[in-house]
Amino acid sequence: MVEKYGLLVGGAATHRYDLSNMVMLKDNHVTICGSMKAAVDKVRLVTGFSTKIEVEARNLDEALEAAATGVDIVMLDNFPPQDLNEASKHIKKLFNQVLLEASGGITEENVHRYAKPTIDIISMSSLVQGYEAVDFSMKVLPKLKSNSTP
């Protein structure tokens, strides 16, 4: 909360505080549900009309699939600046209403490379990560099909 307050005072918009503010579907959610559409459909069953839904996309195909589900925001995660520019132009031509967020590896030194007319939101975790932390993640892998019999 202190970090969010500092951002507000400094003139930045803050991201969601928790899942009650906005739903963010990441790759693990999509993997568990089996598809982007299935994940978004399940979220819509348990959220109200006023809850925004954001989906993380790692490539153009995922971004287009997410936008086609009618989500509010598509996060273009870890796209190099040139790929981000091309992808965001293509997505906006097809889905002008969706907000596009650039995220991943963006710093004060390189933010100008991500600031494009087709990008609505730029996320910079460096604004709130001024201290060392343990960096870890957990990936859910799809179930492997077994060819052997017991």
NORWO-V474975 format. One record per run of one state. SS is the DSSP state (H for helix, E for strand, C for the rest). FROM is the first residue (numbers start at 1). LEN is the number of residues. Records with the same first field share a line. If there is no record, write none. Layout:
SS=FROM-LEN ; FROM-LEN
This chain:
C=1-1 ; 11-11 ; 26-1 ; 34-2 ; 47-5 ; 58-2 ; 69-4 ; 78-3 ; 95-4 ; 104-7 ; 114-7 ; 123-2 ; 128-23
H=2-9 ; 27-7 ; 36-11 ; 60-9 ; 81-14 ; 111-3 ; 125-3
E=22-4 ; 52-6 ; 73-5 ; 99-5 ; 121-2
